[in-house]
Amino acid sequence: MVFRRGQKVEIFQRSQDESWEAYMDRFIGLHGIITDPDTAINDPDALVEVSLEGKGTHRLPQDCLRPIDG
């Protein structure tokens, strides 16, 4: 899946990526907005920057994200 800047997403599961840290478990279930999708690279393994409601901005693996409707 290709994420777009401004797209609303949910962190719906723990990532299998090695960059996933234990503290990120508390982000599961939160919603956010993609702020830097790394579209120049277009690499499905690349981290994307997500602004999470009330939790700041974080770089997260894509396998933990899913788009949500408006």
Protein Blocks (a to p, Z undefined) as FASTA:
>chain_A
ZZdehiacddfbdcfbfkbcfklmmmgopacddfbgolmnopakbccddddehiapaddd
fklgccdeZZ
